[in-house]
């Protein structure tokens, strides 16, 4: 295991799995993670502040790349929200057309509460 893999797993906890940032401060979490950090040589920490900064950096990168991708293109934006099984979901669907090898290809990006899903293959977005 590497440092980056551990950080990515913690990012997944708060984004994909929708766990709160304060999970990174729980004593049980540290009982699991601290031996792993020590085994990796130490020199870094996993806490709510660090993971929050990593989420913000990755989010800014994705926003920038998506902005470049849709700049100057006509887009269709659909906003929706729902509640199911005591879980609220907010989504934004962005659709646009890109010309690839002389043909039109429709792309759709779906942003939900915590998860950024790609229903199509967009090279270079992440």
Secondary structure, DSSP 8 states (H G I E B T S, - for coil): --HHHHHHHHHHHHTTS---GGGGG-HHHHHHHHHHHHHTT------HHHHHHHHHHHHHHHHHHHHHHHTTS-EEEEEEEEEETTEEEEEEEEEEEEEETTEEEEEEEEE-SS-EEESS--TT--
